[in-house]
Amino acid sequence: MLSAVVKPLPSLFRLPPLSSSSLSLYLRVSPLSSSYFHSQSPHPRRSYSRHAFLGDHHLSCSMPNKPLRVAVPLSGGVDSSVALRLLHAAGHSCFENFWNQCPWEDDLKYAKHVCEQVDVPLKVVHLTDEYWERVVSDIIEEYRCGRTPNPDVLCNTRIKFGAFMDAISGMEYEYIASVHYAKVVHPPADQTDSSSVLELSQDMVPASALGKLGSPQGSMAVEPSPQCALRLGAKGDRHFKHSMVKDQTYFLSHLCQTQLKRLLFPLGCVKKEEVRKLATEFDLPNKDRKDSQGICFLGKIKFSDFVGRHIGEMKGIILEAETGDFLGNHRGFWFYTIGQCQGLRLPGGPWYVVEKDTKNNVVFVSRNYYSIDKRRRVFRVGSLRWLSGKPPGNVNQLRCKVRHGPGFYSCSFEMEGDVAVVHLDEDDQGLAAGQFAAFYEGTTCIGSGVILESWDDMAIPAALVFVPVGVLFLVSGLIVNLIQLLFFIIVRPFSKSLYRRINKNVVELLWLQLIWLIDWWACIKVNLYADAETLQLLGKEHALVLSNHRSDIDWLIGWVMAQRAGCLGSSLAIMKKEAKYLPIIGWSMWFSDYIFLERSWDKDEKTLTAGFKRFEDFPMTFWLALFVEGTRFTQEKLEAAQEYASIRSLPSPRNVLIPRTKGFVSAVSHIRSFVPAVYDCTLTVRNNQPKPTLLRMFSGQSSELNLQLRRHKMSDLPETDDGIAQWCQDLFITKDAQLETYFTKDVFSDLDVHQINRPIKPLIVVIVWVCLLMYGGFKLLQWLSMVASWEIMCLFVVILVIATITMQVLIQSSESHRSTPAKRPLQEQLISA
């Protein structure tokens, strides 16, 4: 029994006249066994008997003999139409979603005819705005940054199994059936805690077929697997006929377990060649229709026109990678991707894009695509998501896909914080930042992440910057520390207030160098989500800043915000004791009245009380930062937190750690009389952006972060210690849910977003320091030329070594994977203040 409503949708592109109106529709199919749907519909009862040409294997991925209510995306193509008929034959009732394609009029016509065969009218759900905001806008930004995004992976994660699930959440259905060629294995109904598993599709090439496909440029090796999985090098991928294998687990690899548990893949047990035969047997009106190709939202629009319309053009040069010879001009690096051959229009080819210099708008090409850059077998992957919710136990014997296609690599990886460093068993010249790397255990897809860069992308620029910046930071830092020491001895004993005012300006001469590194060198972008009242009060009141701790540079982002608010030199923090021994920066923090803890409550309680009392007469606006999770977020620590939550019957966290509330309770109790507000900060790296680290910043590699800032009046917090602790715990439960929504649906905050512009002051400070050091260095060289000796030269070398070691210590201290590991027992790790 079926019912439907149709509604037209506005243009997807929002730029006339690029395309016709787009549609997103769904239809509902009612089961004969449902008295509810039967009572709602006047349509006659239909027979669900199986067709004679259908075998058991055709329906084995459709959960036959178990009537279900299923939502079915429908595009008007052959695959989705056959999937509908298979589910219909399996006895299920379905909601169908018609996905817009261009020209959508033809798709809708075929979809209507297919539905008429089983008496199913259509309904429409509006998803155009969501598709633009969560997929297309990100794609544009990724190309603008020189990366190559994958719209299919993003669409599946955020729209088809994200926004669409939300749109029909009020309807009675149990599964969503998709036409992807993949298998999903659900656990028995009584094992609700078990995970659903994503498997390769049935349509894999038999091993006997591989030997006939070898070529000088396309060798393939058969893996000794009973599932007949195969492995190809990058060269093999290019010469392998895609039509022979239809497996789309790559496009589904970034789903979360919540999404996977609600999916069915009717075509996962059917080979592609059989689908056409079934379309003929079902006598579908679109049985002879060709499969769609290209990017669905573009339709008949050329990709270059789409990119040019949204990003524009900027003339640049094309150079030969091996020689640096000038070959021609291009319209902008965002029109090109690694491995691209078409559209270069260069004589003497074929030419391939092998590298892009996004800062200088230079595209490097080569005719020797398969012989250069042999180090591209190691790369970094961020934004990792595991389908089971946890990383694999054995990370040394995995398979990996770095693009859609039948080719696998054997691989291993190790974690560096939230980033995986992946090692392939073969070279791949086509690794493109922004694409996804999907990981497999045998035939099981276990998750994926976004390729950030190959290993050697950062080695050379980091080395070039590391030493000179190290010398600058070392010399200027020692000068700042010496000035702080002098004023600490001479001024502080007589006037603590005057000392703090002087120290605020002195310490900024050091800290502004790190602000310059973020704003002017790495050009890291921060999207600030806050209301107008909070923005007006920034820098005008004392505040306790409470934040989650997900990345290596969270503390630096806090400094960026403090600098914009005018209180960088008076920003304070509660930190572990080891931090004050860090060369230069740790010493400057000690002179600035930071509070350092030993992570033993018996000792730290007195330290906190004394430290808070020092702030009562602070002469300037100050921010006091507190990371109540106590340590940086890593997968190991998350698992420890989840285990503890299970023991204590607490909500299990997924994106934050359980807060240690004793320090927060102590802070609120002691400073609420003179600190009027708590700034609640939720910070995360933007989806599909590389995780920022100090090493990446030295390499000049950009990233983008989202920061939500909510202001809570201190007077609104509970009065009792238990109430304050519960308030903090509830706050982090909310953060966890917010981050989960962002990672799964790409919706971060309901507050207005504000772009944080970079100020000129950090740049001026760095220029002044550079000029002073260059002048001093010039005078030193003059002196060395007169008294040159091996002792003096050795001293010069020692200075360079010390500068390098200082920067190395600073970088390592900021890395998440080097932070305090999770300890046992869990009570000691998670509850101790």
N, C-alpha and C positions, 0 to 999 in steps of 0.2 A: 504494500500500500504506500503510495508515493505522493509527495507534495513539494511544491517549489515556488520561489519568487525570484524575479530577475531585476537587477538594478545596474544601470550603466555607471562606469567609473571615469574619473578625469584622466587627462593625459599623464602618462608616467614621467615623461621627460620634463614637463613644466616649461618647455621651451618651444613655442609654436614655430613652424609647423612640423616638428621632427617626427611625430607619429600620430596615429589615430588614437581614439580613446581605448584604454585598456580595461579589461574585465577580469575580475576574480569571482568565480561562481562556485557554488556547491549544490548538490542535490541530495535528497534524503530518500533512502529506500527502506521500506518497513517490512519486518518479517511477518510471515503468516502466523507465527506462534505468539506474537505480541498482541494481547487484547487491547492494549492502550493504542497502538498505532492502527489496529484494525478498526477500532471504534471511531478513529479520527478520519478515516478515508473511505470514500464510496467506491474506490476502484475494485474491480473483481479480483478474486483470489487467483494467483498464478501458481504454476507448477514449478518446483525447484528440482525436478528430476535431472540426473546427470546425462549429458549427451554421450552417445555411444562411442564417439572418437576420443573421449577423455579417459586417460589412464590414471592410475593412482598417483604416479609421479607428477602429473600436471597439477594436482591439488594439494600435494604434500606440504607446500609452503603457505597454504591458505587456511590451515587449521580446520579441516573438514570434520563433519559429524559433531560439530559443537557450535550451534547457532550463536552468532555474535552481532553486535551493532558496530559497524565499521565505517569510518570516514575515508573516502577514496578521492585523492586528487585526480582530476580528469583534464587533459589538455586538448583532446580532439585528435591525438595521434594514435597510432596502432597499439603501442605498448600499453598505454593507460586504458584503452578500450578493451583489450584482451584481459587485463587485470580485473576490470570490472566484471566481465563475464565469468572468469574463474571464481571470483568471490561469490557471484550470484549462483553459480553451479554448486558451490560448497555450502549453500544454504544460509548465507549471512545477509543481514540487512546493512545498507550502506548509506553514508553521507558522501556525496561526491563534490569535489572542489575543481572548478574549471580554471586552470591557470592561464593567465593572459600570454598570448604570443602574438607576434605581428606578422601578417595582418590577422587580427583576432577574429574578424568576421568569418573567415573560412574555418578556423578552429571551432568556433561556436556552432557553426552549421553542422560539422561532423559530430560534435559532442551531442547535439540535440538528436541527431539521427540514431546514434548509438543508444541513447537513453530511451528513445521511443520503442526500441526493440524489446525492452524490459519494462515498459510503461513507467518511466521515471522522469518526472518534470524537473526543472532546474530552479535553484535558488542562487542568490549572489551575495558574496561577502566582500566588503571593501578593504583591500589590503595595499592599495597603491601608495598611500602616504607612508605606511610602515616600510614598504619595500624601498622607497626612496631614502627614507631617513636611516634605515638600518643596514642597507646593502649598497645602493647606488652612490650615496654621498661618501661612504667609506672607500668605495672603489676609486672615485675621483681623487680623494685625498691620497690614497696609496700611490696612484700613478704620479701625482704631483710630487711625491717624495722619492720617486725613482724606483718604487717597488712594483712587483707584479702580483696583484691580488687574484684570488680565485672566487669569482662570484657564485659559482655553483655550491661550494662549501658554505659560504656565508648565507646563501638563500635557504639551504636546507636547515641550517642551525637556527637562523633568526626568523625566517618567514614561514616556510612550509611546515616545519615542526616547532615553530615558536609562535609567531603572530597568529597563524591559522589555528593552532591548538587553543590559543586564548580566545579567538573569535567565536569558536563553537563550543567553548567549555561548558556553556549552560545547557547543551543538548545531551541527550542520552546516547552515548556511544562508548565503546570499550577499547577500540583500537583505531589507528589510522593506517590505511594500507597505501603504500607508495609503489610506484612502478620501477623502482631501482632494481637492478640486477644484483641482488645480495640476499643473504639468508640471515634470519634472526632466530635464535634458539631461546625460548622463554623457559624459566624454571617452572616446576610444578606449582599449582595454585597454593598448596600448603607451605611452600618455601618462599615466603614473601621477602625474606632478607637476602635471598640469592640474586645474583645479577643476571640480566639477559646478555646474550653473547652475539656479536656480529661476525658472521662467517662469509667467506668468499662464495660467489654464486656458483651454480652448477655449470655454467657455460665457460669452462676452462679447457684449454687446448690439450688433448692427449699427448703424452710424451712421444709417441710414435710419429706425430706430425712435425715435431721440432727439427728432426734431422734433415727434412726436406727444405727447410727455410734458411739454412746457413748461407752466408755470403761473405765476401772479404770484408765488408763494412758492417756486417750485422751478425756476429757470432752469438749463439745462445747456449746456455748450459742448463741441463735439466737437473733439478734438485731431486735427490732420491727420496721422494715423498709419495705415499700412497694416494694422496689427494691430487697428484699430478700438478702441483704448483710449479711455476717456472721462474727462472731468473734471467734477466737480460741486462746487458750494459746499456749505457746511454746510446751507444751507436745502434745496438739492436733495437731499441725502442723506435728509432727513426725509420727503420726499414721493415718493421713488423706490420702486417696488415691488421688494422684495428678491428675490422669486421669479424675476425675469427674469434675474438675473445670479447665478451661483454660482462665485465665485472665493475661495479660502481661503488664498492666499499670505500674507495678513496674519498668520494664526495660525502660519505656519511661518517667519516672517521672522527669528526669534531663534535658529534652529538654528545649529550650527557646521558647518564643512565636513566634519568627520569623520562627523557624523550624516547630512548630506545625501548623501554619497557612497554610502550604503547604503540609499537609499530609492527606491521606485517608487510612482507615483500612477496606477493603472489608469484612474481616472475623469477624469484630466486632459485627455484627448482626446475625452471624451464630454460632450455637453450634458446638463444636468439633466433636461430634458424627455425625452431619450432613455433615461435610466436607468429611468424608470418603464415605458417600453415594453419594455425588455430584461427587466425583472423579470417582466413578463407573458409574454414569449416563453420565458423560462427556466422559467415556471410555478413561481416561488418561493412558498413558503407564506406569506411576508410581503409579497407583491406589492401588497396594498391597505393596508398599514400606513402610518400617518401618520409624517412625519419628526418626530424628537424636537426639542423646543424647550427653551430655558432652560438653566440651569447643571446639568450632568449629575450632580454629586455631591449636589445638593439633593433630587432626585426630586420628591416631592409636598410637600416642606416649603417654606413660604414663605420667601423670602429675608430678610424682616424678622425672622421668628422665629429663623432661623439666626444672624443678626448679634446679635439681642438676647440669645440664649442664651449666646453666647460673649463678647460685649463688655459687655453690660448696657445700662442706660439712664441718661441724665443729662439732666435737664430743661434746656432752653435756649430762646432766643427766636428768632422769625422776623421779620426786618425787611425793608421794601421798600428795594431797592438805591438808587433815585433819591432818596428823601425821608428814609429812616431811620425811617419810621413803624412802630410796632409792629403786627404782623398776627396773631400767635399764638405758640403754644409748640410745641416739638418734643421728641422723646425722646432726641436725641443727633445730632450732626452726621454721625456715621458711617452713619446710615441714608439719607443723601442724596448724590447725585453731581451734578456740573455738567451742566446741560441737562435734569435730571429734571423731569417735569411731573406724573406720576401720584403719588398718595398724599399730596399736600400738604394737601388738605382745607381750602382757603382760599376764601372767597366772592369773587365778582367776577373770576374767572380767565378764561382759563387763566394760571396762574403757572408760572414756570420758575426753577429754582435756578441762580443765576449766580455765586455766590461763597460760600465758607465761611471763617469765622474760627475756626480750630480751637483757638486758645488760649483764647478767650472763649466757645466753644460757641455761636456765632451763625451762623444760616443766612440769607443774603440772597437774596431772590427778586425777580423783575420780570415784568411783563406785556409788556414791550417787549424780548423776548428777542433779536430780530434788529437792534436799533438801539443797544444799549449796549455799552460796553467795546470799541470798535472797534480797540483796539491789540492785540487777541489774534491777531495774525498772526505774532508773533515769540515763540518759546519755546525752552527749553533741553531737551536730551535727554542722558541719561546711560546708563550700562551698555550702551554701544554694542557691537554684535557684527555683523561683516561676514561674509557667507556665504563669501566667497572668502578670508577671513583678513586682507584689507587694505581700507582705505577706498577709495572711488572716486577716480579721478584728476581728474575734472571734477565739482566740487561745486556748480557754478552752474546746471546744467541737469538737475535731477532731478525726479522726481515723489514725492509723499508721501501716505500714508494715515495719518490720525490716529485712525481707528477702523475696525472691520470694515464692509465695504460696498463698493459699486461706485465710490465717489467718490474722485477724486485731486485733489491740488493740485500745481501747479508750485511748486518750491521751490529754495532754495539754502541752504547753511550754511557756517559757519566754525568751526574747532575752537578751543576754549579749554581746553588741557590734554586731559583725557579727555572733556570735555563739548562737544557740538555746539550752537551757537546757530542755530536754524532760522528761516528767513524764508519765509513762505508768500506766494503771489501774491494771496490773498484773505483776508478776515477769517473767523475761525471762533470763534463764541461758546462752543463746547462743549469746548474743550481741558481735559482733566481729568488732573491729576497722577496718575501711577501707570499710566495707559494706555500703550500702545506706539505709537510712530510708525515706520512701515515706509517704506523708501526704495526707489525704483525707477529704473532707467535704461531708458526705453522700456517693454518688456514684461518686463524682467528684474528680479526682486526681489533687491536687493543687501545687505539687512540691516535692522536696526532697533535701537531703543533705547527707554528708558523716559522718558516726558515728566515733567520735574521741576517746571517752573512756567512760566507765561507771563512775558514780559519785564517787564511792569509789576508783577508780584506782589511784587518785591523793591525796586522803586525808592523808593516812599514810605517804608516803614519804615526802610530803610537810611539815607535822608537824615535822618530824624528822630533816629536814633541816632548817626550818624557824627560830627557836630560836638561834642555834649556828651561823648561817650566820648573823642573826640580831645583835647578840652581836659583832661579828667581824666587821660588817659594822658600827655599832654605835660607838664603841670605836675608830676604826681606822679613821672614818669620823670626829669625834670630834678632834682627834689629828691633822688631816689635816687642819680642819677649824681653829684650834688654831694657827698652823704655818702660814696659810694664813693671819690671823689677825695680827700676829706679823710683818710679812714682809710688810703688807699693812700700818701699822703705822710707821714702822722704815725706810723702803726702798722707798716706793712709793713717798713720798713727795720730795725726792731728785733725784730719777731716775725712771721714769715710765718704761723705757725700761728694766732696770735691774730687776725691780719687775716682769714684765711680763715674762721674761726668767726664773726667779726662780719659779714663780707661775706655769708655764707650767709643770715643772718637779714635783712639789709638788702635784698638782691636779691629775696628772696621777696616783699617788699612790692610790687614791680613785677610780677613774673611771676605772682603769684596773681591779678592782674587778668585775665590771659588765661585762666587756669584757670576763673575765674568766668564768662568769656564762653562757654566750652565747657559748663560744668556747669549754670549757673543761667540764662543768657540764651538760648543756642541749645538747651540740653538735649540735647546730642549723647550718644548712648548707645554705650558700648564693651562688647562681649562679650569677656571674657578667657578664653582656653583655656589652661589650665596644670595641671600635676599638683600634688598637695598639698605635696610636698617643696619645689618651687620657690616656691610661695606663702609657705611658712614662712621662706625665706631672703631674700625681697625686703627690701631696706633694711638687711640685716645683714652684707653683704659687698660688697667692691668688685666691679665687673663691667664687662666690655667688652660693650656692647650693639650687636648687629649687626642691621640691618633692611633690608628692601626699601624703596623710595621711590616710592609710587604716587600720593599725593595731596598737595595744597597744605599740609595741616596735619599731616603725619606727625610732624614735630618737636614739635608741640603735644601730640599724643597721648603721645609719649614723656615730656613734662613732666607730663602727667596721671598716668601710671604712677609717675613719680619722686615726685610730690607724695603719692600714696597710700602710697608706701614710706617717706616721711619724708626724702627726700634731694633735694628740688627745688632748693634753693639750692646743693647740691653736685653737681648734674648738669652734666656737661661734654660737649663735642662737638668733633669735628674738622670744620671748615667752610672754605669758600672765603674768601679774603682780603677780598673785597668786603663780606662780611657785617658785619665789624667797623665799617664806616663808616655802617651804618644808624643813624639818629637814635634815641636812647634805648636801644633793645633791643640794638643792636650794641655800643654803648659799655659797657653793663652786662655783656655777654659778655666783653669784653676785660678788664674789671676782675676777672672771675671765673676767669681762666686758661684760657679756651677756646684751642684751637690753630687758627690760621688759615693756610691753604695757598695757594700761588700756582699750583698745578697744573703745576709744573715740577719733576721729580724731583730734579734737581741741587740746587735750592734747598730743596725740601720735605723731603728726607732729613734735613738738619741741623736743620730746624725741628721735625720730629717727634721726633728723638732728644732735643733739648733739652726739648721739651714733656713727653715721657714721664718724663724724669728728675725734673721738677718734682713729679710725682705720687707719688714714692716715699715722701715724708714727709707725705702729705696727712692731716690730723688727723681727718677724718670719713669715713664711708662715701661713696663717690662712684660714679657711673655715667659711663662714657665712651662716648658714642654715635658710631657710625661708619656712614655710608651708603656702602657699598663700590661701589655702582653709579656713584657720582660725580656723579649728576645725577638729576633727577626723570624718571619714566617718561612718555614721550609716544610717539605713534605714529611720528613721524619718527625718534626715537632708537631705537625698537624695530627699524625697518627697517634702520637703520645697523648695529645689533647683529646682525641676521640676516644681513646681507651679509657682515659680518666673520666670523661663525660659518661661513658657507659657504666663505669663502676659507681659513680655518684648519682645516676639517673638524671643527668643534665642534658639539655639539648646538644646534639652532636654538631660541632662546628665543621664547616667545609672550607671557609675562606679566611678565617681569623683563628687566633689561638684564644684559649680561655684566659680572661684578664686576671691578673694578680691584684686584688683589690685593696690590700693593706696599705700600700703606698698612696693610693688615691684617697682612701678614707682619711689617712693622716694629713694629706695635703688640704683637703676640703675643710677638715676640722680646724686646722691652724691658720688658714689664710682667707677664709670666707668673710672675715670682718673687714678686710681691706682689698680683696680681689672681687670685683663685681660679676665676673662672667667666666663660664667654661666654654671654650671653643672646641666643638666636636668636629674633628677632621676625619674624613674618610678618603683615603688616597689609594689609587691603583693606576697601573699602566694601562693606557687605552688599548682596547682589543686590537690584536694583530700588529701592535707596535713592539719593537724590541725593548727588552728590559734595560733601563739605563743603569750603567755602572760607572765607577770612576775611570776604569780602563777604557771603556767605550767613549767616555767624555773626552779623554785625552786624544782619542783617535778622531775626534771631531764628528762622531756619529750621533745623529739626532734621535729623539724619541718624543713621545707625547704622553702626558699624564692627565688624569682627571682628579680634581680635588674638590670635595664638597665640604663646606664650612657652615656649620649651624651653631648659633649662639644660644646658650642656655644661661638664664640668670642664676647666679649662685644662690640667691634667696629662694629659688624654686626647688632646690635639692632637698632631700629629706634631712631631718635633724639628727637622727640616730645613726650610729656606725653601721648597723645592719642595713638600714634603709639606703645609706649611701652606697654600700657595697652592692646591693641588689640593683640600684639605679645603674651602676657601671656595667654589671652583667647584662642587664636588659639592653643597654646601649649597644653592646657588642653583638648581641643576638640580632638586633636590628641591622647593624653593619653587615653581618654575615648574610642576612637575607637580601640586603641591597646589592652586595657584590655578586651573589648568586644570580639575581635578576639581571645584572649587567652582563655577566659572563655568558648567560644563556639567551638573553633577549636583546642585549645591546642597549638597554635603557638604564642610564646611570642615576639620574636625579630629576626630581620635579622642580628644582630651583632654577632660576635664570642663570645662564652661563655667561661668564665674562672672560675676555682675553686679557692676560697679564702682559702688558707691554714691557719691553726691556728698557731699563733706564740707562742713561749715559754715564752715570757716576762710576760704576765698576770699570768701564772701559778707560775712563780718564785716570783712575787710580793705577791700573795696570800699565798704561802708557808712561806715567810718571815714574813708576818703579823701574820699568825697562830702561828709560833714559838715564836714571840715576845709576843703575847697575852697569849700563854700557859705558858711561863716563868713568865710573870707578874701575871697570875692567880695562878701559883704555889706559888709564893712569897706571894700573898694575902692570900691563904689558910694557909700558915705557920703562918702568922700574926694573922689570925682569930682563929687559934687553941690556940693561947696564950691569946688573948683578947676577946674570944668569948662571945657575949652577944646578947640579943634579938634585941638590936638596930642595931648591925652590921648585923645580919641575915636579918632584915627587909630591910636594905639598899641594901643588895645583891638581895633580891626579887624585890625591886623597880627597880634596874638596868635591871633585866630580863624583867620586865613589860615594861619599857621604850623602850628596844630594840625591843620587840614584837610590840608595838604600832608604833614605827618608821617604821618598815618594812610594817606593815599594811597600814599606811598612804601612803607610797611610792607605794605600789601595787595598792591601790584604786585610786590614782592620775593618774595612767597609764591606767586605764580601760576605754575603749571607751564608755561604757554605762553610765559612771559617768561624761563624759565630758559635756561641756556647751550644754544644750538642744536647739533645734530649737526654735526660737522666732518669734513672730508676732509683727508688720507687717514684711513681708518678706524683704522689702526694707531695714529695719533696720538690719536684721540678715545677709543679704548676701552682702550688699554693704558697710556697715560701715567698716572702716579700722581696 
